[in-house]
């Protein structure tokens, strides 16, 4: 396995997943640098059924197969570490027959030993897997610098997720504020047509929105554009 400084990712990288992939890539790269006899690493965010919610990074393309075979089979050090919530060590894969598919891919890549360390933070789980060409070379890795790096990466990923959620909420609030004037105008038109109060008018618009599977702001725009003309019968039927 050549240059361990080369970084890659598993699956298709989207704009939404690019930041987590960069975090994971940096984690894997730094973990290799500070772990004796480590020939490569992989890291991923676990716990979701959707592939786009499970970004992963590897320090060499050959290692992508080690991650993929575990995701496909549901068997291997990564699933085991996620289930137990503690590091899982494969001291010598030449003699370890716990995970046949993983073992075959690992040995084909020249990997003789590995250790997977899980990090859990606020509903998010990150795994860091370290690999070595030598058997028994990574037994102390879960207690070394790699653990501190994993703790930091998991904390940063949780922070990033919270920040993205806040941005989405802000966008939704801005959209709601932009649509508020037209909704208020539509309510006024419905109040005039039906002779009802504001709450009843808003309820009528909402029922139209739900019944037609259209945004409330789109329904309101139609009502305003038509000044309620041609909609009287429909509005009355929803009011009654």
Buried (B, 14 or more C-beta within 10 A) or exposed (E): BEEBEEBBBBBEBEEEBEBBBBBBBBBBBBBBBEBEBBBBBBBBBBBEEEEEEBBBBBBBBBBBBBBBBBBEEEBBBBBBBBEEEEBBBBBEBEEBEEBEEBBEBBEEBEBBBBBBBBBBBEEBBBBBBBBBBEBEBBEEBBEBEBBEBBBBBBBBBBEBBEEEEEEEEEEEEEEEEEBEEBBBBBBBBBBEBBEBEEEBBBBBBBEBBEEEEEEBBEBBBBBBEEEBEEBEEEBEEBBE
